[in-house]
């Protein structure tokens, strides 16, 4: 893979943001946090991560705007000064103005060429000390052309505890490397076919998807095992490196008209596709990243290792009719 300046800048930005998130998770997330349902640690991490991402990208590729998930409206309120100060603890030598200015850089419009970032994808996983991702993608003319996932709690190998950077450039394949450094190694989806065992992935939270419908689809494909539930776009990284074959995110019956946000799927979908897989919506349509902040033309998401895709889509359609 050619390490062009934009890809190098993206990798450095995600690595730095993921390192900050890891420090925050280790210091602020405790059992007491979960008992009290206190979301302040992930709020600190969200803002700090976006600030780092935007500042790093501004230093390396200042001409490309950034569309992020966070804005500064809440942080600018006097009653939230304590929150701003907490963010500053993890961004030493940054002033309050530096933090706000960096976060504001993530308020671009989704048009032309732009980065889209999810500073922490998988907030509940973050709070449980489980899987979450820092996601960054580059969109050009409504197509995702670069994707990077920082997965601090996903080992790159059985002997590595440092976390994983998974990334792809359109037309150049998908790769991963340890967050501690080392070579970037190509990754490829599995070659498992219908004879199985076919391994399914889905979201942990029931509100994020139609788990009942997804179970019917899974049983139509395989009877080998239950789906593995993982938070965030880490599922895309797991699928892309051949550790699973199918990822389903079908709309919840409580919110059938819900449409996914682009930053929740841009990076991961490209990585899976460059690893040889296929990503579409539940009707088999390619994901369309030219409709603003939402995947407005798409319902749900289906990602597979490619060879299983048509069969999974057929099973999804059958389950939907039932």
Kinemage of the C-alpha trace (Angstrom):
@kinemage 1
@onewidth
@group {chain A} dominant
@subgroup {mainchain}
@vectorlist {calphas} color= white
{ca unk a 1} P 0.000 0.000 0.000
{ca unk a 2} L 1.168 3.520 -0.825
{ca unk a 3} L 1.401 5.644 2.311
{ca unk a 4} L 0.347 8.951 0.769
{ca unk a 5} L 0.276 12.133 2.910
{ca unk a 6} L -3.473 11.999 3.534
{ca unk a 7} L -3.421 8.380 4.690
{ca unk a 8} L -0.395 9.044 6.902
{ca unk a 9} L -2.152 12.041 8.453
{ca unk a 10} L -5.318 10.012 9.015
{ca unk a 11} L -3.431 7.182 10.719
{ca unk a 12} L -1.548 9.580 12.981
{ca unk a 13} L -4.757 11.415 13.912
{ca unk a 14} L -6.639 8.227 14.789
{ca unk a 15} L -3.691 6.766 16.692
{ca unk a 16} L -3.386 9.934 18.788
{ca unk a 17} L -7.118 10.186 19.473
{ca unk a 18} L -7.361 6.502 20.387
{ca unk a 19} L -4.470 6.886 22.832
{ca unk a 20} L -6.268 9.758 24.566
{ca unk a 21} L -9.477 7.717 24.745
{ca unk a 22} L -7.608 4.799 26.266
{ca unk a 23} L -6.153 7.042 28.998
{ca unk a 24} L -9.582 8.453 29.771
{ca unk a 25} L -11.149 5.001 29.909
{ca unk a 26} L -8.472 3.744 32.282
{ca unk a 27} L -8.705 6.752 34.619
{ca unk a 28} L -12.384 7.708 34.628
{ca unk a 29} L -14.406 4.567 33.921
{ca unk a 30} L -14.985 2.612 37.134
{ca unk a 31} L -17.580 0.232 38.542
{ca unk a 32} L -19.098 3.233 40.306
{ca unk a 33} L -19.507 4.947 36.938
{ca unk a 34} L -21.627 2.051 35.681
{ca unk a 35} L -23.704 1.801 38.858
{ca unk a 36} L -24.575 5.481 38.724
{ca unk a 37} L -25.117 5.386 34.937
{ca unk a 38} L -22.688 8.283 34.737
{ca unk a 39} L -21.895 9.144 31.120
{ca unk a 40} L -19.410 11.906 31.921
{ca unk a 41} L -16.295 9.808 31.105
{ca unk a 42} L -17.481 9.098 27.578
{ca unk a 43} L -18.518 12.736 27.163
{ca unk a 44} L -15.004 13.821 28.107
{ca unk a 45} L -13.553 11.245 25.710
{ca unk a 46} L -15.880 12.219 22.839
{ca unk a 47} L -14.859 15.874 22.983
{ca unk a 48} L -11.169 15.171 23.605
{ca unk a 49} L -11.017 12.666 20.752
{ca unk a 50} L -12.675 15.011 18.259
{ca unk a 51} L -10.387 17.855 19.330
{ca unk a 52} L -7.288 15.710 18.745
{ca unk a 53} L -8.555 14.376 15.410
{ca unk a 54} L -9.406 17.833 14.092
{ca unk a 55} L -6.185 19.455 15.306
{ca unk a 56} L -3.999 16.724 13.808
{ca unk a 57} L -5.812 16.855 10.473
{ca unk a 58} L -5.669 20.655 10.400
{ca unk a 59} L -1.905 20.522 10.845
{ca unk a 60} L -1.362 18.012 8.022
{ca unk a 61} L -4.201 18.490 5.528
{ca unk a 62} L -5.734 21.896 6.357
{ca unk a 63} L -7.647 22.193 3.087
{ca unk a 64} L -9.927 19.219 3.779
{ca unk a 65} L -12.900 20.096 6.041
{ca unk a 66} L -14.073 17.772 8.806
{ca unk a 67} L -17.601 16.656 9.673
{ca unk a 68} L -17.667 15.388 13.249
{ca unk a 69} L -20.346 14.185 15.613
{ca unk a 70} L -19.736 16.805 18.318
{ca unk a 71} L -20.156 20.588 18.500
{ca unk a 72} L -19.205 23.092 21.198
{ca unk a 73} L -22.640 24.439 22.162
{ca unk a 74} L -22.799 22.520 25.437
{ca unk a 75} L -19.165 23.170 26.324
{ca unk a 76} L -19.588 26.925 25.906
{ca unk a 77} L -22.208 27.119 28.670
{ca unk a 78} L -20.814 28.484 31.956
{ca unk a 79} L -22.331 25.593 33.932
{ca unk a 80} L -20.222 23.150 31.906
{ca unk a 81} L -16.871 24.752 32.668
{ca unk a 82} L -16.006 21.785 34.895
{ca unk a 83} L -16.473 19.446 31.913
{ca unk a 84} L -14.190 21.620 29.796
{ca unk a 85} L -11.604 21.541 32.575
{ca unk a 86} L -11.800 17.731 32.720
{ca unk a 87} L -11.078 17.561 29.004
{ca unk a 88} L -8.081 19.826 29.574
{ca unk a 89} L -6.635 17.348 32.080
{ca unk a 90} L -6.084 14.910 29.217
{ca unk a 91} L -5.006 17.529 26.677
{ca unk a 92} L -2.136 19.087 28.546
{ca unk a 93} L -0.761 22.369 27.226
{ca unk a 94} L -4.059 23.026 25.451
{ca unk a 95} L -5.991 26.107 26.522
{ca unk a 96} L -9.777 26.073 26.769
{ca unk a 97} L -9.823 28.120 23.576
{ca unk a 98} L -7.606 25.588 21.805
{ca unk a 99} L -9.997 22.781 22.721
{ca unk a 100} L -13.084 24.669 21.562
{ca unk a 101} L -11.447 25.810 18.319
{ca unk a 102} L -10.361 22.270 17.452
{ca unk a 103} L -13.805 20.776 18.115
{ca unk a 104} L -15.438 23.524 16.035
{ca unk a 105} L -13.314 22.493 13.074
{ca unk a 106} L -15.463 19.366 12.983
{ca unk a 107} L -18.570 21.326 12.013
{ca unk a 108} L -18.154 21.241 8.226
{ca unk a 109} L -20.912 20.388 5.793
{ca unk a 110} L -21.111 16.925 4.137
{ca unk a 111} L -20.374 18.031 0.589
{ca unk a 112} L -17.552 17.726 -1.906
{ca unk a 113} L -14.419 16.309 -0.308
{ca unk a 114} L -14.456 16.008 3.473
{ca unk a 115} L -13.434 13.869 6.414
{ca unk a 116} L -16.158 12.415 8.597
{ca unk a 117} L -15.236 11.356 12.122
{ca unk a 118} L -16.862 9.508 14.974
{ca unk a 119} L -14.644 10.361 17.953
{ca unk a 120} L -15.993 7.415 19.964
{ca unk a 121} L -18.167 4.863 18.239
{ca unk a 122} L -19.658 2.513 20.832
{ca unk a 123} L -20.201 4.694 23.892
{ca unk a 124} L -21.689 1.930 26.028
{ca unk a 125} L -18.847 -0.392 25.139
{ca unk a 126} L -16.463 2.352 26.219
{ca unk a 127} L -18.241 2.662 29.564
{ca unk a 128} L -18.171 -1.109 30.107
{ca unk a 129} L -14.454 -1.207 29.383
{ca unk a 130} L -15.251 -3.217 26.280
{ca unk a 131} L -14.992 -2.569 22.531
{ca unk a 132} L -15.233 0.873 20.954
{ca unk a 133} L -13.628 2.573 17.968
{ca unk a 134} L -12.281 5.908 16.803
{ca unk a 135} L -13.469 6.180 13.200
{ca unk a 136} L -12.241 8.431 10.409
{ca unk a 137} L -13.177 8.348 6.725
{ca unk a 138} L -12.510 10.503 3.690
{ca unk a 139} L -15.429 11.084 1.316
{ca unk a 140} L -14.853 12.339 -2.213
{ca unk a 141} L -17.729 12.960 -4.603
{ca unk a 142} L -20.116 10.902 -2.448
{ca unk a 143} L -17.770 7.898 -2.258
{ca unk a 144} L -15.693 6.752 0.679
{ca unk a 145} L -12.080 6.574 -0.499
{ca unk a 146} L -10.200 6.161 2.790
{ca unk a 147} L -11.118 4.612 6.125
{ca unk a 148} L -9.289 4.208 9.441
{ca unk a 149} L -10.551 2.477 12.589
{ca unk a 150} L -8.683 2.756 15.856
{ca unk a 151} L -9.774 -0.164 18.059
{ca unk a 152} L -7.944 0.224 21.402
{ca unk a 153} L -9.351 -2.954 22.968
{ca unk a 154} L -9.104 -5.248 19.930
{ca unk a 155} L -5.762 -7.100 19.853
{ca unk a 156} L -4.027 -7.149 16.499
{ca unk a 157} L -2.888 -10.694 17.284
{ca unk a 158} L -3.116 -13.249 20.069
{ca unk a 159} L 0.146 -11.985 21.562
{ca unk a 160} L -0.658 -8.267 21.286
{ca unk a 161} L -2.524 -6.212 23.901
{ca unk a 162} L -1.935 -2.801 22.364
{ca unk a 163} L -5.023 -2.524 20.179
{ca unk a 164} L -5.493 -2.419 16.420
{ca unk a 165} L -5.461 0.140 13.638
{ca unk a 166} L -7.451 -1.161 10.647
{ca unk a 167} L -7.376 0.923 7.485
{ca unk a 168} L -7.958 0.984 3.750
{ca unk a 169} L -7.446 3.143 0.690
{ca unk a 170} L -9.910 2.562 -2.147
{ca unk a 171} L -8.382 0.222 -4.702
{ca unk a 172} L -5.364 -0.616 -2.534
{ca unk a 173} L -6.686 -3.294 -0.178
{ca unk a 174} L -7.202 -3.366 3.592
{ca unk a 175} L -4.556 -3.581 6.297
{ca unk a 176} L -4.076 -3.670 10.024
{ca unk a 177} L -1.232 -2.982 12.423
{ca unk a 178} L -0.776 -2.906 16.149
{ca unk a 179} L -1.315 0.435 17.856
{ca unk a 180} L 2.127 -0.080 19.396
{ca unk a 181} L 3.678 0.095 15.931
{ca unk a 182} L 5.125 -2.536 13.656
{ca unk a 183} L 4.388 -3.426 10.041
{ca unk a 184} L 1.023 -2.986 8.353
{ca unk a 185} L -0.199 -6.409 7.267
{ca unk a 186} L -2.879 -7.072 4.634
{ca unk a 187} L -6.175 -8.460 5.891
{ca unk a 188} L -8.748 -10.479 3.992
{ca unk a 189} L -12.282 -11.656 4.663
{ca unk a 190} L -12.783 -15.355 5.317
{ca unk a 191} L -13.600 -17.824 2.559
{ca unk a 192} L -16.223 -19.681 4.614
{ca unk a 193} L -19.227 -20.663 2.520
{ca unk a 194} L -22.770 -21.812 3.277
{ca unk a 195} L -21.499 -25.125 4.632
{ca unk a 196} L -20.141 -23.096 7.544
{ca unk a 197} L -19.672 -22.617 10.307
{ca unk a 198} L -20.901 -19.094 9.495
{ca unk a 199} L -20.161 -16.602 12.258
{ca unk a 200} L -22.552 -13.675 12.725
{ca unk a 201} L -21.921 -10.272 14.325
{ca unk a 202} L -24.476 -7.812 15.643
{ca unk a 203} L -24.735 -4.844 17.990
{ca unk a 204} L -24.872 -5.343 21.743
{ca unk a 205} L -27.718 -2.899 22.327
{ca unk a 206} L -31.187 -4.148 21.350
{ca unk a 207} L -32.294 -0.612 20.532
{ca unk a 208} L -29.761 -0.422 17.713
{ca unk a 209} L -31.180 -3.254 15.627
{ca unk a 210} L -33.944 -5.826 15.158
{ca unk a 211} L -32.375 -8.739 17.033
{ca unk a 212} L -35.435 -10.960 16.503
{ca unk a 213} L -35.337 -10.572 12.737
{ca unk a 214} L -31.570 -10.976 12.730
{ca unk a 215} L -31.942 -14.256 14.611
{ca unk a 216} L -34.336 -15.560 11.961
{ca unk a 217} L -31.828 -14.661 9.262
{ca unk a 218} L -29.019 -16.337 11.159
{ca unk a 219} L -30.999 -19.542 11.635
{ca unk a 220} L -31.812 -19.589 7.933
{ca unk a 221} L -28.085 -19.537 7.165
{ca unk a 222} L -26.549 -21.602 9.944
{ca unk a 223} L -27.442 -23.566 13.055
{ca unk a 224} L -23.914 -23.653 14.420
{ca unk a 225} L -23.794 -20.865 17.019
{ca unk a 226} L -25.278 -17.684 18.419
{ca unk a 227} L -24.342 -14.307 16.995
{ca unk a 228} L -21.430 -12.518 18.655
{ca unk a 229} L -22.451 -9.098 19.926
{ca unk a 230} L -19.810 -6.371 19.723
{ca unk a 231} L -20.133 -2.624 20.108
{ca unk a 232} L -19.171 -0.144 17.408
{ca unk a 233} L -17.430 -0.387 14.037
{ca unk a 234} L -15.030 -2.870 15.599
{ca unk a 235} L -17.421 -5.387 13.985
{ca unk a 236} L -16.230 -4.235 10.562
{ca unk a 237} L -12.595 -4.772 11.557
{ca unk a 238} L -13.391 -8.260 12.868
{ca unk a 239} L -15.212 -9.158 9.647
{ca unk a 240} L -12.520 -7.676 7.412
{ca unk a 241} L -9.765 -9.774 8.947
{ca unk a 242} L -11.706 -13.014 8.583
{ca unk a 243} L -12.832 -13.556 12.183
{ca unk a 244} L -16.543 -13.572 11.183
{ca unk a 245} L -18.574 -13.805 7.979
{ca unk a 246} L -21.764 -11.732 8.441
{ca unk a 247} L -22.652 -8.468 10.202
{ca unk a 248} L -26.320 -7.514 10.406
{ca unk a 249} L -27.793 -4.202 11.515
{ca unk a 250} L -31.467 -4.329 10.572
{ca unk a 251} L -33.790 -1.507 11.662
{ca unk a 252} L -35.475 -1.932 15.044
{ca unk a 253} L -39.265 -2.405 14.855
{ca unk a 254} L -39.539 0.489 17.325
{ca unk a 255} L -37.900 2.848 14.817
{ca unk a 256} L -38.500 1.383 11.332
{ca unk a 257} L -37.767 4.701 9.611
{ca unk a 258} L -34.427 5.204 11.353
{ca unk a 259} L -31.525 5.947 9.043
{ca unk a 260} L -27.897 5.409 9.961
{ca unk a 261} L -25.428 8.281 10.311
{ca unk a 262} L -22.614 8.313 7.781
{ca unk a 263} L -19.811 8.445 10.371
{ca unk a 264} L -21.080 5.187 11.908
{ca unk a 265} L -20.344 3.177 8.739
{ca unk a 266} L -18.086 5.077 6.327
{ca unk a 267} L -14.692 3.855 7.546
{ca unk a 268} L -15.738 0.304 8.389
{ca unk a 269} L -17.648 -0.328 5.187
{ca unk a 270} L -14.669 0.612 3.026
{ca unk a 271} L -12.307 -1.577 5.054
{ca unk a 272} L -14.569 -4.602 4.594
{ca unk a 273} L -14.967 -3.961 0.875
{ca unk a 274} L -11.222 -3.527 0.358
{ca unk a 275} L -10.713 -6.796 2.269
{ca unk a 276} L -12.886 -8.558 -0.323
{ca unk a 277} L -16.282 -8.341 1.344
{ca unk a 278} L -19.570 -6.725 0.343
{ca unk a 279} L -21.529 -4.068 2.247
{ca unk a 280} L -25.070 -3.042 1.340
{ca unk a 281} L -28.347 -2.120 2.964
{ca unk a 282} L -30.964 -4.766 3.787
{ca unk a 283} L -32.335 -4.534 0.240
{ca unk a 284} L -28.967 -5.170 -1.364
{ca unk a 285} L -28.417 -1.531 -2.386
{ca unk a 286} L -24.883 -0.079 -1.982
{ca unk a 287} L -24.556 2.419 0.859
{ca unk a 288} L -24.964 5.964 -0.493
{ca unk a 289} L -22.819 8.593 1.211
{ca unk a 290} L -24.119 11.543 -0.802
{ca unk a 291} L -27.275 12.322 1.175
{ca unk a 292} L -25.847 14.548 3.881
{ca unk a 293} L -25.306 13.313 7.426
{ca unk a 294} L -27.551 10.268 7.047
{ca unk a 295} L -27.656 7.192 4.852
{ca unk a 296} L -31.066 8.460 3.817
{ca unk a 297} L -31.344 6.192 0.772
{ca unk a 298} L -30.561 3.043 2.736
{ca unk a 299} L -32.408 0.948 5.308
{ca unk a 300} L -30.196 -1.056 7.644
{ca unk a 301} L -26.759 -2.505 6.893
{ca unk a 302} L -25.637 -5.974 5.795
{ca unk a 303} L -21.924 -6.764 5.544
{ca unk a 304} L -20.556 -10.163 4.549
{ca unk a 305} L -17.452 -11.916 3.288
{ca unk a 306} L -18.897 -11.617 -0.224
{ca unk a 307} L -19.611 -15.231 -1.057
{ca unk a 308} L -22.538 -15.321 1.353
{ca unk a 309} L -24.016 -11.947 0.480
{ca unk a 310} L -26.759 -12.868 -1.971
{ca unk a 311} L -27.963 -15.669 0.291
{ca unk a 312} L -28.039 -13.401 3.330
{ca unk a 313} L -29.946 -10.690 1.447
{ca unk a 314} L -32.471 -13.295 0.266
{ca unk a 315} L -32.919 -14.446 3.877
{ca unk a 316} L -33.317 -10.845 5.067
{ca unk a 317} L -36.059 -10.228 2.497
{ca unk a 318} L -37.842 -13.404 3.509
{ca unk a 319} L -37.628 -12.514 7.209
{ca unk a 320} L -38.952 -9.032 6.457
{ca unk a 321} L -41.973 -10.450 4.632
{ca unk a 322} L -42.697 -12.770 7.548
